[in-house]
């Protein structure tokens, strides 16, 4: 179970972990989801971002 970082009445933000890389890859690989995103991230970049975030928590 992931720990809650912040919660409101209708929204709960959870901490990122290494298991999130595959789900992020799905989003970053979807052209419809990414059509307005400023940059396209490669798998290595996503892994680095998740690792950095996990270390900061």
HELIX and SHEET records of a PDB file:
HELIX    1   1 UNK A   18  UNK A   20  5                                   3    
HELIX    2   2 UNK A   21  UNK A   29  1                                   9    
HELIX    3   3 UNK A   31  UNK A   34  1                                   4    
HELIX    4   4 UNK A   43  UNK A   56  1                                  14    
SHEET    1   A 2 UNK A   4  UNK A   7  0                                        
SHEET    2   A 2 UNK A  12  UNK A  14 -1                                        
END                                                                             
